[in-house]
Amino acid sequence: MLTSQVFMSSLEEIRHSLAHLLAAAVLKKYPKTKLGIGPVIENGFYYDFQFPKPIAEADLERLENEMRSLIKAGLDFKGEKLTPLKAKKMFKGQPFKLDLIKEFSKDKKPLTIYHTGDIFTDLCRGGHVKNTKEINPESFKLTHLAGAYWRGSEKNPMLTRIYGLAFNTKQELEEHLKMVEEAKKRDHRKLGKELGLFTIIDEIGPGLPLFYPKGAILRRLVENYIIELQEKNGYVPIWIPHITKGELYKISGHLDKYDAMYPPMKLKDEADYYLKPMNCPHFMMLYKTEPHSYRDLPLRYTATTTNYRYEKSGELSGLTRVRALTQDDCHVFCAPEQIESEINLMLDMIGQAYQDFGFKDFWIRISVSDPKNKEKYIGNPKVWQESEAALKTLIAKRGWRSEIGVGEAAFYGPKLDFILKDVLGREWQLSTIQLDMNLPKRFELEYTDAAGKKQQPVVIHRAILGSTERFLGILIEHFGGAFPLWLAPVQIAIVPISEKHLDYAKKLKSELSEFRAEISEENETLGKKIRNAQLQKIPYILVAGDKEIEQNSANVRHYKTGVLGNMKLESLKEKLREEIKNRTNSS
């Protein structure tokens, strides 16, 4: 182990260098392997290989040890430019490298390769340590294998991807591994099954979750919270259908610019119909059906409605990446001078929601257009500049942490993407606010100003949850399934000590009817009943026996804080009401 080496290279350079060392170790152990690519990713790196015969995760330790030997050998990384012709000769017998050389040759620029000592050479643009001794050999770990199609296409060969983690120090690696283990315990797919929240059924299809009663209650609680928050702030509900003629998406530009739409429904003697991937065009058309004056604005339309997007099957993941996603969608139609006040109202609502749901740490990505890729966007460049400047100014006035995301804008306008951290420090993209001065023009939207002249409104797109399904997945993991009282699908488990106490348990449930309570009626011991309620992470457990009958009380236990003791029902109800009212959160 290195004890005195000073590590001066950037973490990205270290991770990139480790990808090369992994490939070198693989070729030493399995010389006939074909090489794919090995980029840096969040928290580490990976490399894709086509092995002559399958390997197992048990083989990763051998590869790790070989990589450590290479690190200690003090190998230099040196770059070299060469022509495509020379590169083809050098990588003869490596079909995936030859495929890359063919693509890179289109730029008619010299290619670059990097030598790792005299043991390995790879096609690469650079960004490495100068010598392997700059890498702490105890600060990385190969974690797992996965399948990956070459270039991401199902038409290409399936390769074996080896993932690795890498940090500056052994301590950082160990802390991350602990977080990964905790994340496995909190995995919403695992908890969704254990807690009876949701399922995904092959016969129905991937990315199409179904919710059990407890999951449906949780979903309703979350969506009702947003509905109440919106209506309290002057938003009005609308309803829109789930399919539409293709003409609508031709006007909006989705048919040309959006690549996750399902194929059209071909109907005899009818136009093509599409499942809606977005709600915006429906909102625009509804606005257009009625005349509007400046007195009507701002008009805040909102709908909680499901969209359908053709996501690749390999990208689907539980609730966090689905094909049927429900949005708390809102479109505000306003005059240009109302933009600041409307977005500030949205920012207030988002901040309130994050606080109530227990998310304390977030930042904003101000997503703008890429001036080098103008064909991705619709509308006037001057309008884009004005819109982007407006969003930057609003966030600067709030003093919230932000970053500029060049090229991250929607095709019709810039946006604010809210990135929050959960209890494990992982980041999730959630809420979005999009400033749109382009679709109103395409849909020819109008309002009459104070002078009686026709003007074009600005449209602000907004979603707080982003999608209900994704938000629920994040929420389950944030709380580890142990939801605060106000969100718990079952708030109280009533546990009769024996069958003779069952009538009193039913009386307790009746008297606690304002709360979501259930009775443990299974033929088990008291200890087993309590344990079952704890496994279901029910916030409060009320034990009912002779003493409780006599005193008209309950012996109260809390999922996290343990035994609270005997409590009169009125005192218990007041305690629960206060906890729900304050939306007390604990993660």
Summary of the structure (lengths in Angstrom):
residues: 587
radius of gyration: 28.9
end to end distance: 37.9
largest distance: 92.4
contacts: 1819
relative contact order: 0.08
helix: 39%
strand: 26%
